[in-house]
Every structure is written in structure tokens, then in C-alpha cells.
């Protein structure tokens, strides 16, 4: 006699559905710093100012190609797939408009897992006039919400210089530690927080470039050789 067949195991729900309650809670949370005082957030006032960048595969001069480096980087940014997964994972509702996106960030360090909320504060999609000619820029920023160990804003943008064909990815931020109630976490963040910030930026630059190169290779997009 044949053994009764077992029902097929149901697929696990998408990650964002598993954390729907946390996402909904953060959708009601407030930014944990004063947006009206952004002009005062300087190094002299004790804020950390960061500006990182890396070159991506170049394109021919002119507007961004639909299958080129700039478009590939834009997709990686949109998916938030560039942060190092062993450090930061972003969880969000995939069909939510980018300008309205709230993200649950899962941060991992020394065997601990921390959960933070951030909200998109603005989307950039414009052509800028620069000394090197017109530059097409796309990206967005997100801002820290109540409960985050830090307060501030980080901006991710991809740039295409139309005159030269250069494509760049840039990360800019201003930040400051927020109040951390748990003394153990407070000491740990004081010791390692800045190191982790820099690691996040460096690894994000490296990983985005790697993902863009892989996407171009798989899509056989037209790029210029280095």
C-alpha cells in the first residue's frame, strides 16, 4: 500500500510580510531630530559629515543609456540591495512608492541584532549644471526615526556626466549619536559606532559597483572599457 502523500509545504511569506507590524509601527514614528535646524548641523556643532564616492563603469557621452551603468545603479539603489548584508538589511513594502517608503533596518554586529526605522525624506531626479557640463542625477535620502541609535540623514545618488560619460555613485550624510537608554549598547556604540558607519559606506560603494558590473555583464549592456 502506498504511503499517504504529504501536503506540499507552503512557501514562506515575503520578508516584509513577516515584519508588517514593525513597519506599520514605524510608519507612525517621528523623525528623531529637528528638520528645521538642518543648517545648524555642522562639524563645529558636533555632527559627523560624510562624503564618499566611487567610479562606476563609464558610458558613452550623452544622456544615460537605458541598459547602461547609470540605469543599473539606479535599479540597485531602488532595491536597496547595495548595503553589506552581514551588516544591514533593509525591509520594506516593495510596491510602496519610493517617496513614501518606510524601511525597517536589521543591523547585525558582534552576534547582536538591532532593529531601526528610517523614512525616505526626498527623491532626486534631475539634470544639474556643473563645470563639467550637464549631469543627470537620481537618488534619495532617508532619515532616522524614533528609537534609532543615531539621528541624521544619509543620501545615495548616482551621477552621469553627459559630456565625459563618467558615472559615479555618491554617499553623503550628516549624523550624531542619539540617546541610548541601554548602558551596554551605549558603550558599545560609543566604541564601535563610527567604525561601523565607515564600514557601511565603504562596503556599500564596493558592493554597488560589483552589482552594477554583474548586471551589465548579464545584460550585455554597452559600456566603455576602463
Backbone torsions as a table, in degrees:
resi	resn	phi	psi	omega
1	UNK	NA	133.5	179.3
2	UNK	-71.8	141.0	177.1
3	UNK	-68.8	143.4	178.7
4	UNK	-61.1	137.6	-179.4
5	UNK	-72.3	144.7	178.6
6	UNK	-89.6	142.7	177.5
7	UNK	-64.1	142.8	179.7
8	UNK	-62.6	138.6	179.5
9	UNK	-66.1	133.5	179.3
10	UNK	-74.2	145.2	-179.0
11	UNK	-68.6	145.0	178.4
12	UNK	-65.6	142.9	178.8
13	UNK	-65.2	155.7	177.1
14	UNK	-54.4	153.6	-174.9
15	UNK	-57.0	-40.8	-176.9
16	UNK	-65.6	-31.0	178.3
17	UNK	-69.9	-32.2	178.0
18	UNK	-65.9	-23.8	-177.9
19	UNK	-118.1	29.9	-178.0
20	UNK	-58.0	-41.9	-177.3
21	UNK	-62.7	-42.9	179.2
22	UNK	-66.5	-39.0	178.5
23	UNK	-63.9	-41.8	179.2
24	UNK	-66.0	-37.0	178.1
25	UNK	-64.6	-43.5	179.9
26	UNK	-70.8	-23.4	177.7
27	UNK	-64.9	-20.8	178.8
28	UNK	-99.1	-7.0	-177.3
29	UNK	-75.6	156.9	179.7
30	UNK	-98.1	154.6	170.7
31	UNK	-61.1	140.0	-172.1
32	UNK	-94.0	24.4	173.8
33	UNK	-151.4	171.4	-172.9
34	UNK	-90.5	107.0	-179.6
35	UNK	-66.4	-21.6	-179.7
36	UNK	-74.9	-9.4	-176.4
37	UNK	-114.7	20.4	-175.8
38	UNK	-56.2	-36.9	-179.7
39	UNK	-62.1	-18.7	-179.3
40	UNK	-89.6	-6.0	-175.6
41	UNK	-85.1	82.8	-176.6
42	UNK	-117.9	167.9	176.9
43	UNK	-62.4	-35.7	179.9
44	UNK	-64.8	-28.0	179.9
45	UNK	-90.0	6.3	176.0
46	UNK	93.8	12.8	178.1
47	UNK	-94.0	148.5	176.6
48	UNK	-92.1	125.9	179.5
49	UNK	-112.3	124.6	-177.2
50	UNK	-123.7	145.7	178.7
51	UNK	-150.6	106.8	-178.0
52	UNK	-121.9	156.2	177.3
53	UNK	-160.2	159.4	176.3
54	UNK	-149.2	150.8	176.5
55	UNK	-81.3	136.7	172.8
56	UNK	-106.2	168.7	178.0
57	UNK	-53.1	132.9	-176.9
58	UNK	-74.1	161.0	174.5
59	UNK	-119.6	168.7	171.1
60	UNK	-62.6	153.3	175.9
61	UNK	-55.1	152.9	-179.2
62	UNK	116.6	-175.5	178.9
63	UNK	-60.7	160.7	179.0
64	UNK	-58.1	140.9	176.7
65	UNK	-76.9	146.4	179.3
66	UNK	-66.4	-21.6	179.9
67	UNK	-122.4	27.9	-175.5
68	UNK	-103.5	-169.1	-174.4
69	UNK	-63.1	-43.4	-178.3
70	UNK	-62.6	-46.4	179.8
71	UNK	-65.1	-37.8	178.2
72	UNK	-65.1	-42.6	178.9
73	UNK	-65.1	-38.2	177.6
74	UNK	-59.5	-42.1	-180.0
75	UNK	-66.5	-40.7	178.2
76	UNK	-63.6	-41.4	177.5
77	UNK	-62.7	-45.3	-178.2
78	UNK	-59.8	-38.9	-179.2
79	UNK	-79.1	-10.3	-175.4
80	UNK	52.1	45.5	-178.5
81	UNK	-101.6	5.1	-175.9
82	UNK	-89.2	-23.5	178.4
83	UNK	-64.1	150.0	178.2
84	UNK	-64.0	119.9	-173.7
85	UNK	-64.7	-21.5	177.6
86	UNK	-78.6	-5.3	-179.6
87	UNK	-117.6	-50.0	-175.6
88	UNK	-136.9	133.7	170.6
89	UNK	-125.6	130.2	178.3
90	UNK	-99.7	128.6	-178.9
91	UNK	-117.6	126.8	-176.8
92	UNK	-156.8	162.0	177.3
93	UNK	-73.5	117.1	-169.8
94	UNK	-65.7	-30.7	-177.2
95	UNK	-95.7	9.4	175.8
96	UNK	-77.0	134.9	177.9
97	UNK	-54.4	139.7	-176.7
98	UNK	-54.4	-43.6	-176.9
99	UNK	-63.5	-17.6	-179.2
100	UNK	-109.1	6.5	-171.9
101	UNK	-70.2	134.3	167.2
102	UNK	-112.8	134.7	-179.0
103	UNK	-119.8	140.5	169.7
104	UNK	-97.0	118.5	-179.3
105	UNK	-99.6	125.4	175.0
106	UNK	-100.3	110.1	-178.6
107	UNK	-104.0	136.8	-178.1
108	UNK	-126.1	133.6	-179.9
109	UNK	-159.0	129.0	176.8
110	UNK	51.5	39.0	177.3
111	UNK	83.8	-4.1	178.2
112	UNK	-99.2	151.8	175.5
113	UNK	-121.7	131.0	179.9
114	UNK	-122.6	149.1	-178.8
115	UNK	-120.5	128.0	-179.2
116	UNK	-132.5	156.2	176.5
117	UNK	-114.2	142.0	175.2
118	UNK	-138.4	157.9	179.6
119	UNK	-132.4	138.1	175.9
120	UNK	-62.6	129.2	-178.6
121	UNK	-103.3	-15.8	179.6
122	UNK	179.5	149.0	177.8
123	UNK	-116.3	135.1	179.9
124	UNK	-108.8	128.6	174.8
125	UNK	-151.7	91.9	-170.6
126	UNK	-156.5	164.1	171.6
127	UNK	-105.4	124.6	-178.3
128	UNK	-106.2	147.2	174.2
129	UNK	-92.7	122.2	-179.1
130	UNK	-128.0	166.8	175.8
131	UNK	-58.3	-23.2	178.8
132	UNK	-94.6	12.5	179.8
133	UNK	101.7	-174.0	-178.3
134	UNK	-65.5	144.8	-178.2
135	UNK	-134.6	124.2	177.7
136	UNK	-88.1	127.6	-174.4
137	UNK	-127.4	133.1	173.9
138	UNK	-137.5	141.4	177.1
139	UNK	169.4	-164.9	-178.5
140	UNK	-161.4	167.3	172.4
141	UNK	-123.2	160.5	167.0
142	UNK	-133.8	154.7	-174.5
143	UNK	-118.7	146.1	-178.6
144	UNK	-74.8	144.7	-179.6
145	UNK	-109.1	169.7	-179.9
146	UNK	-51.7	135.1	-179.6
147	UNK	98.9	-12.1	178.0
148	UNK	-73.4	147.6	176.9
149	UNK	-72.1	-18.8	178.6
150	UNK	-119.1	166.9	169.6
151	UNK	-133.1	137.4	-179.3
152	UNK	150.0	-166.5	-173.6
153	UNK	-138.6	142.5	175.9
154	UNK	-128.2	137.7	-176.2
155	UNK	-120.6	133.3	178.0
156	UNK	-118.2	125.1	-179.9
157	UNK	-139.6	148.2	173.4
158	UNK	-116.0	135.4	-171.7
159	UNK	-123.2	136.4	172.5
160	UNK	-121.5	115.7	176.7
161	UNK	-84.2	111.6	-170.4
162	UNK	-69.4	-27.8	-178.5
163	UNK	-75.1	-39.0	-174.8
164	UNK	-102.4	-24.0	-175.8
165	UNK	89.1	-1.3	179.4
166	UNK	-65.3	142.9	176.2
167	UNK	-126.0	131.2	-176.3
168	UNK	-132.3	152.0	172.1
169	UNK	-116.7	130.6	-177.4
170	UNK	-127.7	146.4	176.4
171	UNK	-128.6	121.2	178.8
172	UNK	-127.4	145.5	-177.3
173	UNK	-156.2	154.2	163.7
174	UNK	-128.5	139.0	-175.2
175	UNK	-158.3	163.9	178.3
176	UNK	-158.4	142.2	177.1
177	UNK	-60.8	140.5	174.8
178	UNK	-96.3	177.1	179.4
179	UNK	-69.3	127.7	178.5
180	UNK	-115.6	114.9	-173.4
181	UNK	-70.2	-41.6	-177.9
182	UNK	-71.2	118.0	-175.8
183	UNK	-63.5	-33.6	178.9
184	UNK	-64.4	-46.5	178.4
185	UNK	-66.8	-36.4	-178.9
186	UNK	-62.2	-44.6	178.7
187	UNK	-66.4	-43.4	-179.9
188	UNK	-61.8	-41.7	-179.7
189	UNK	-69.0	-34.5	177.4
190	UNK	-64.6	-37.2	-178.1
191	UNK	-78.2	-39.2	-169.6
192	UNK	-117.6	-8.8	-173.3
193	UNK	-58.1	-46.4	-177.5
194	UNK	-67.4	-38.7	177.0
195	UNK	-60.8	-40.7	179.8
196	UNK	-68.9	-37.2	176.0
197	UNK	-58.3	-47.8	-178.0
198	UNK	-67.2	-37.9	177.3
199	UNK	-63.2	-42.9	178.6
200	UNK	-57.7	-45.8	-178.1
201	UNK	-65.9	-49.8	-177.8
202	UNK	-62.2	-45.0	-178.4
203	UNK	-69.9	-32.0	177.0
204	UNK	-66.1	-41.5	176.8
205	UNK	-60.8	-48.2	-177.4
206	UNK	-64.0	-45.1	-175.4
207	UNK	-69.5	-39.9	178.8
208	UNK	-61.7	-43.7	179.2
209	UNK	-60.9	-42.9	178.9
210	UNK	-61.1	-45.1	-179.2
211	UNK	-65.7	-37.9	177.8
212	UNK	-64.3	-46.0	179.9
213	UNK	-60.7	-42.9	179.6
214	UNK	-64.8	-40.6	-179.5
215	UNK	-66.3	-39.5	178.0
216	UNK	-66.5	-40.0	-179.5
217	UNK	-65.8	-44.3	-179.3
218	UNK	-69.5	-32.8	179.9
219	UNK	-91.1	-3.6	-179.4
220	UNK	52.7	42.9	-179.4
221	UNK	-75.9	155.6	-179.6
222	UNK	-80.7	119.4	174.8
223	UNK	-136.9	164.5	176.9
224	UNK	-89.5	144.2	176.8
225	UNK	-69.6	150.6	177.9
226	UNK	-65.6	NA	NA
